[in-house]
Amino acid sequence: MKRMTLMLMFAILFSPAIIAQQDIVNAKSHQSAAVDAGQPGDASLRLTPATEADRELKGGAAFPQQSRAAQKSQKPSKPSSEIKRPTMEGSMVGYIDNAIIGSQIRVRVDAAFDNDSPDRAEFFYAKCGCYRALNGTAIQAAFDPNAPGPGTGIPTAINFQELRFNLEYAPLRRFSIFADVPFRWIQPQGFVPAQNLPFVPTNFGNQGGIGDFEAGFKLAAIANPNTYLTFQFRTYFPSGDSYKGLGTAHYSVEPSVLYYQKLTERWALEAQLGDWHPIGGSAGVPTGNSEGFAGDIFTYGVGPSYQIYRGERVRIAPVVEMVGWRVLSGFQSLEPGFKEVSGLDIVNIKGGVRTSIGNHNSFYMGFGQAVTHDVWYKHIVRFEYRHSF
């Protein structure tokens, strides 16, 4: 099958040149026949070198078929700049968004551990359902009957897993659209004891289902085999059940700038800079607060990679990424109250290896570790398969 594919590619690529060459050969055959058809002593049918050169300068008027064949063979090929792009394996990162524009299918699996503030700024899931139970308590001002998160128990930590299916389609070299469908499972690891709360909590168990759907587009300002500078706009849709901890219960948008730079044949550098902005969201604390529970989050990351192995079909590249978030506004739940989280910083270090097979397939496996006191998770393991087309 492989040999047949290569033969077909060869035929497609080289058939125009072969046809043009055949036209020239045919033209020469007609020319020879025309000469041979004259009398041996007829000088008018014999081409001297000077006459032949003169006719070439005049465009070969005596042999229009040959001229057309020559012009056909010399016709410049159609510019291919609109279809040439770095193959998707050019991006080696596993956590920073890919700046390279291209069509791809991606399957990603995450397993994360010890998220101790899952409702922080409503970034992971919606405002804790515990606020629904504060009516008639000492913190009545925080009572919110519309709090859309799980509860009413306050988890001390949760583990979660996500399975994501991503499709990106690039009709143009500099533009693509994409969609991301996530499935999420969460497991509470413990809850604030009831004696520490001003109400009797209702703890929740393990949950699972579809998460918040994502869609957006990429637009590259610079797009060449060595450099990509891309604007990305991502929208989050509240499709996950917030009462199960599967979504945020509000829309969000995330504009960002993505960068890819090939430094050498083996070294590359990739980076990301953006802002996650909630649209709507839950009421703040107290509920009359002008600031909502959800808040803006500034995101950034940088990741160098180095291809330690470059075979004919297989390439292996370790990559190290530093990914950070600065929470600019919003709240998070505590025991037994709440906390404003503006100015809070979270930083992770991610290490992984990407293995590329051919020009269309790659696998990534990596591990992330929080290096700050505040976390979205303390540890994360990621596996990814990517196919470009």
N, C-alpha and C positions, 0 to 999 in steps of 0.2 A: 504493500500500500504506500509506504514511504517513497519507494523508488518511482511508483506511478505518479505520485504527487509532484515529485521533483521533475519528472519528464514533462508533465502537463505545464508546470511553471516555466520550464525551459522553452516549450513550444510557444506559449503565450508571449513570453518576453522577446523571443528572437524571430518569431515568424514574420513580422513586418520587414525586418532587415533581410531575411532570406528571400522574401517575395521581391523586394526591391532589387536585390542582387540578381535574381532570376530574370527580371525585366531587362536589366542591363545586358545580361548574357543573350537573351532573345534578340535585343536590338542589334547587338554585334553580329548575331547570326544572320539577321536580315541584311545588314550592311555587307557581309561577306557574300551573301547570295546575289546581291545587286551587282557587286564587282565582278563576280564570276559570270554573271549573265551577259556582260559586254564582250566585244571582240577582243582578242589578245592585243591587237594593234591599236585599239581605240583609246587614245590618251585621255579622252573626256571622262572615261569611267575609272581611270587610275588616279588614286590619291597620292600625291607627293606629300612629304612631311610638311612642307610649307603650306600647301593647300589645306591639309588636315588641321594644322594649327590655326590657320585663318578662319576656318569654319567653326572651330571651337570658340574663337573669340567672338564670332558673330552669333553665338548661341546655338550652333549646330542646326542651322536652318535646313540643311540638306537631309538631316535625319531627325525629324521632329519627335519620333518615338523614343529615340535614344536620349534626346534632350529632356523630354518629359520624365523619362525613367531616372535620369541623373538628378533632375530637380526634385523628384519624389524621394530619392535616396538621401538628398542633402537637406530636405525640409527639416527645420528644427523641431525637436520633439516638444510636445505640449508641456508647459511648466508644471512640475509636480509639487510645488510648494504647498498647495492646499491639502495634500494628502500625506505629506511627509511629517512625521512627528516622532519624538522619542518613543520607543516601545515602553509599555507600562512597567516592565521590570526595571526601568531607569529609576523609579522611586523605590527606595529601600526602607523607609521608615514604617513603623507599625502603629504609632499613636498620633503623630502629627498628620494632619490632612495632606493628601497628595496634591501637589501643585500642577502636575502634568495633566494636560487635557487629553482624554482618550475614552474610548468605549470599553466598558469592563463589567464583569459580574464578580461580586465579592461576597464571600461567606465568612463571618467573623464570630468567634465564640470567646466570651469573657467570663472569668470566675474571679470575683472580688470578695474581700474579707474585711470585716470590722469597720463598717460605716457607722460611726457613732453619732452622727447628726444628719439623718437622711432627709429632714425637711428644711435644711439650711438654705435660705433664700429661694426655696421651692425650685431648686436646681435639679435634684434627683427625684423627689416626689413631693406631693402637695402638703400644705400646712397640716400639722398633726391633728388628728381627730380628738385629741384630749381637750382642745379648747371648747368642744361641744358640751363638755361635762362640767364647766366652771360656773354655771349658773347657781347663784346663792352661796358662793364660796368667798373667801377673803380676797380673792383676786377677780372679783366680778367684772372689773373693767376689761379683763382679757377674754371674757366669755364671747364665743363666736359660734352661733348655731349653724353657720354655713361653712365651717372649716371642712375642707373636702378630703383630708388625708385619712389614713387608717387609724384605728384606735378604738377605745379611748386610752389604752395603755401607751406609755411612752417607752419605746425600745431603747435599751442601752447600747445596742449595736445590732446590725443586720449583716448577713452575708447575701450576696446576690449573684445571679448568672444571667447573661444576656446572649441571645442568638440573633444575629443581624444579617439580613439579606439586603445587599446594596446593588442597584443597577445604575450605571452611568452610560449615557449615550452622547456621542460627540458628532453632530452633523457637520461641524466645521472644525478646522484645525485649532481655532482659538476659543471655541465655545462648546459647552456641554451642559446637559441637564441630568439630574440624578434623583433617586428616591431610595429611602432606607426604611425597611420594615423590621422593627425589633420585637422580640419576644423576651419577656423577663420573668424570672423566678426569684423570690426573696424568702429568706429564712431568719426570723428574729432570733437573736442569740440570748436575749434576756430583756427584762423590763424593770423599770423603776418600781421598787417595792410599794405596795399599796399604802403602807403606814407612812410613807414619805409624801403622800399626795393628799390634797384636800377633798378628794372624791374617791369613789370606789371604781377602779379602772376595769375596762373590758379589754383584756389582751387579745391580740389577733395571732393567728397561726401562719403557717407557710402559705404563700400565695403565688399565683402564676397566670400568665396570659399575655396578650399582645400589649406592647408599650406604646409610647407616643410616636406616631408616624412622622418621618422627616422627608423634606423635598427641597430642592434648590437648584442653583446653576453656578457654573464657573465661567469666567471670562478672562482670557489671558491678554495682558498688555504686552508681554514679551513672550515669544514662543519660538525657541530654536533648540537644536539637540543638546546644547550645553546649559541653557538658562530658561527658566520659566518664572514669570512674575504674574500671579493670578489673583483676581478678585473672586471670592466665593460668597454666596448669599444662601444661607440655610434657614428654613422655616420649620418649626416644630408644631405639630397639630395634636390637640389633647384627645387622642384616641384610646389611651390606656385608662383603665378603671382606677381612678385616684383613691377610691375607698379601699382598694386592695394594695395600694402602694405601687401601682404600675404606671403612674403618670403624674403630671403636675397640675392638671385641671385648668390649664391656660395655654394660650398660644405664646410662642417665643420666636424671636428672629436672632440670627447670628451672622452679621457681616464679618468677613475676615480677609486678610491678605496672606497668600501662600507663596513660598519661594523655594525654588529648586536650582541648585548650581552644581554642575559637574566640574570639579576642580582638576582632576587628572583622569586617566583611564580607570583608576581604581577608587579614588576619593570622590565623595559627593557631600554636599551640605544642604539640609532642608530646614525650613523654618515656618512659623505660623504666628500671626498676631490678629486678635479679634475681640469682639465684645458680644456676650450673650445678654439679650435684652428681653425681659418678660413683657407681654402685652396683657394687661389686666392682672390677674393673680388675686390671692386672698387678701383680706383686710389685715392691716398691721396690728401691732399690740401697743396699747389698747386698740380696739377696733375703730375708734375715732381718729387714730393717728393718720396724718396725711401721707406717711410713708407706708407702702404696702409690705406685706410679708415677703413677697418675691423681690429680688434685687438684681441689679446689673452685676455682671461678672466679667472682668477683663481676663482674657486668655492669651497665653503665649507659649512658645516652645521652639527648641532648636535641636537638631540631631545630625551629627556627622556619621558617615558610614564608610567602610573600606572593604573592597572585594578581595578577600584573602585567597580566593580560588576563582580562576577564570578558565574554564574548559571550553570545548567546542560548543557544548549545549548547556552546560551547568555552570552557574555562578553562585558563589556563597559569600554573603556579606554580613558581618556583625555590624550592629548599629546601636549607638547609645543616644538616648533622648532625654532632655530635661524639659518637663512640661509643668507649667505653673498657672495658677488662677489667683486673682486678687478680687475678693468680694467687695464691691463698692457700696452696697446697700442691702437692706433686708433684715430678716430675723431668723432665729432658730430656737427650737424648744429645748428647755433644760428641765432638771428636776428641782423644784416643781414649777418653775416659771418659764422665763424666756430671756433672750439676749439679743441685742442689736449687734449685727455682724459686719458693719462697714469697716473697711480697712484690714480685714482678715486675709492672710496669705496662706496658700497651700502650694507645695512644690513636691513633685515626684521625679524620681530618676527611673528611667525605663531602659532595660537592656534586652536585646534580642538578636535573632539571626534570621535573615531572609535568604531563601534558596530559590533561585530562578531557573526554570527549565525551559529551554528554547526562548522564543520571543513572546510567548502568550501566557505562560503559567508561572506562578510563584507561590511559595508558602512562607509564612512568617510565624515564629514562635517567640514569645517574649515574656518578661517578668517585670513588674513595676513595684517600687517601694516608696512609700511616703517618707519624706525627710524633714517634715515640719510637724509641730504638735497637732495642729488642726489638719483634718484629712477628709477626703471623700471616701477613702478606703485605706487601710494600712498596707495591703498587698493586693496585687492583681496579676492574673495569668491570662495571656491572650494567645489564641491560635487563629490564623487567617489563611484562607485560600483565595487567590485572585486569578481570574482569567480575562485577558484582554482580547478584543476582536475588532 
